[in-house]
Amino acid sequence: MAKQFRIAPSILSANFAKLGQEITDVITSGTDLVHFDVMDNHYVPNLTIGPLVCESIREISKNAGALIDVHLMVEPVDDLIVEFAKAGANMISFHPEASKHIDRSISLIKDHNCAAGLALNPSTPLSSLDHVLEKLDFVLIMSVNPGFSGQKFIPSVLPKIKELNKLITDK
């Protein structure tokens, strides 16, 4: 099977005064995903955007054929899973450390007709996937510690990516 690569530019780098136009521009440039980094100043020491921003760009994204990919760096996650699903998210990922019941959170995402993913910090072991990998639609391996943009790439994640690739292809 051919590998599929997707580019998912984060709206955190956008000029929020021109958000609609900037999303249109990146979709026109060839992306099919619009990535939302949602931070709550609790799970990570930063505060970003919420479901209202997702809802405000839902039509732009949908009309252009792009999906909305929401990465929740929040704790707890379940209430915001529901809010972002209602706001138009197509894909939702969360960190296993932020959920009391990982399997339940995955089911909640799927119950709202969204693709479910787990986001793994550089220090989160792949064993976090042991009992749920079959239920996931994607895995996000973080190459920086969550919370701030502009960080330096952490090279020690490269073996983790290879190991995850082997786990997936061996199944």
Protein Blocks (a to p, Z undefined) as FASTA:
>chain_A
ZZdddddddfklpcfklmmmmmmmmmmnopabdcddddehlmpgcddddfklmmmmmmmm
mmnopacdddddbddfklmmmmmmmnopabdcddfklpfblmlmmmmmmmnopacddddd
fklcfklmmmmmmmpcbdcddfbdehiehiacdfklmmmmmmmmmmmmmZZ
